[in-house]
Amino acid sequence: ALMRVPTVYVMTHDSIGLGEDGPTHQPVEHLAISRATPNTYVFRPADTVETAESWEIALTSKETPSVLALSRQGLPTVRLEHKTKNMTAQGAYVMADAVDKRQAIIIATGSEVEIALAARDILQAEGIGTRVVSMPCMELFAEQDERYRKRILPGGPVRVAVEAAVQMGWDRWLTGERGKSTKAGFVGMDSFGASAPADVLYEKFGITAQAVADKVKSLL
């Protein structure tokens, strides 16, 4: 990063998702550390589509190294609509928009985009219009013009971010950029992980669709 060499780092353990490996293999702090490094793109793709897009950006970068934080567990494809445009190049984009009045925005990365979409289903069923924003690369989103960032994260709705890592680095998108501290929340990790199957750990640490939906409702 300091020498502006566009090295590509492929990281194989990104969260508590491969639970049986235990906390020594669950880097809850590494995303924040990587994002704090100047001149570095940190990608946490949600599925194979975002992974391919991230790889394209990394290979064509001229002077910025890239970190691809990939999951070890299997994930479903969540980008079901074909687009010729590389959406990851914008850093963040609307994965699913609110039906009727937009009351909440859930921002997620990687394996938690699936959880965010499930939380949206719960909230929409209760009449709470919810947008899901996939944010595979914070740094690229920060490079977009204010008009685009405002379109993706408009002021007004409740904002909740969900990521199986520590919160550090998320405040800009939750309470900054037209957000408010009284209408912002985070669902993620505040400790090291543990050894257990992934679904058990996600439940134990409260990173579930219901927990995200409950967080949104508590802020409305």
N, C-alpha and C positions, 0 to 999 in steps of 0.2 A: 504494500500500500504506500509506504514511504517513497519507494523508488519508482512508483507508477508502473509496475510490471503487472500485466493482466493475468496473473496466475489464477487457476481455477481449483478450489478446494471442494472435494465432495465428502461431506460428513455423513456418516452412516447411522448415528444414533442421535435423534433429535428431541427425545422426550421420554416420558414414562411408558411409552407405547410398547416397548419390548420388555414387559414388566419383570419377567423371571430373572433377567440379568442383574436386577437390583440397583440401588442408588449409585454405585460406582460407574454404571453405564447409562445413567439418566441425567443428561447435562442440563439441569433446570436453569443454570446461570449462563450458559455459553452463548445463547442467542443475544442476550443483553451485552455481553462482552464483545462479541463480534460486531454488533450494531454500533457500539461506542467507538470502534476503530475508524478513523477518518479514511476517506477515499476507498470505501469497501462496500460492495453490494452484497447484502445477505438475503438469500432467497429461501423461503420455506414454502414450497409448492404443495397444493392441496391434492393433486392427482397427477396422472401421467401427462395430461395436457399442459398443466402449468409447469411440470418438470421439463418437458420438451421446450417450452417457451423460455424458461430460465436458462437452459443449456444453450439455446441459440444466442441469447443476450450475452452470456458469459464468453462464448467463443468469438463474438464480434466486438467485445470491449477492447478499446485501444490502450487504455492506461489505468483501468480500475480493476483490481482483483475481485473475484466473486467467490462467495461461500454458498454452496448448495447444501442446506440442511435437510436431509431426506429421512423419511420414516423407515423403520424396519418392518413394521406390521403392514399387512395388506390394507389398502384403502380403495373405496369405490371411486369410479369416475363421477365427479360432481359437475364438471363443465359438459353439459349434454348438448348445448347449442353450438353448432359449427360456426366459427368465425375465422376469416382469413387474416384478420389483424392479430398481432401478438398483444394480448391484453395484459400480460405480465409486464410488458415494457412500460406500462403506465403506473406500475407499482401497486395500484389498488383499483378495483372496479366493482360495479354492482353485480353480484352473483344472482341475487333474486330480489326483486323490489317488493315494496309493500302493496297490498291490495287495499284500495280506498285510502283513507287518511294515514299518512306516515307518522307514527308515534314513537318508533324506536329504530335504532340502527345497531345491528350486531356486527362487529368487526372481528374477523378471525383469520388465522393462518394455518397452513398445513393440515394435519389430521383433524383439527378442530373446526374446519369449515363444514364438515359433515355434521358435527354437533350443532353448529350455528343454524344450519338449514333445518335440522329437526326441531330446534327451539323455535324457529320462525313458524313452523307448522303448528306448534302448540299455541303460540300467541295469536296467530291468525284465526285459529279455531275459536278463540275467545274474543275475537273482534278487535284485536290490537294490531294495527297495521305495522309490519316490521320489514325493514330492508336488511339484507345480508350483504356485507362488503367483504370480498376476499382481498387480503393485503399481502401478497407474496413477497413484496420487497418495499419496505418503508423508505429506503433511500431513493428509489426511483420515484415513488409517490411524492416525496418532498421536492423532487426536481421539476414536477409538473407545475404549470402556471396556476395562479390562485383561482382562476375561473374554473378549471377542471377540478381542483381539490374541493372547492365550494360545492360543485355539482355532486360530487361523491359523498361529501360529509357536510351537508347543509346545517346551519344552526337551527335549534329548536327541539328536535327529537332527543329522547334519551339515547345515550351511547353506552354500549357494553362491549368490551373486548374479551375474547376468550382465546387463551393460548396456554398449552401445558408447560409453562415456564414462569419465571418471575415477572413481575409487572414492570420493572425498570425499563424505561424507554417508551412506554405506552402513553404517558401523560400528554404528550404533544397532540395525539389524535383523540384523546378522551376529553381533556379539559381545555386544550388549546384549539386553534383552528375553529373558532366559533362555538366550542363546547363549553359546558359549565360543570363545575365540580359537584354541584347538587344534583346533576342529572347524568352522572358518569359512574361506571362501575367496571370491575375487572373480575373475571373468573379464570383462575389459573393456580399456580403453585406459590407457596410462601415458605417452603421447606424443601429439604432433599426428599427423594422418592423412597421407594420400598420395593421389596421383592414379592411379587404376586402376579397372576395373570393380568393383562392390560385392562380388561373390563372391570376387574375387582379394584384396581388402582384408580381408575377414572372415577369410580363410584366413591371410593374412600376419600379421595381428595376433592370431591365435589365438582368435577369437571364433566357435567352431564347436560343434556338438553333441558331437563327439568330445572336444574340449578341455574342455567342461563336465563330461562324463561322467568323463574322466580326473581332473579336479580333485576331483570327489566321491569317487572311489575312493582317491585319495591321502590323503584325510582320514578314511577309515573305520578 
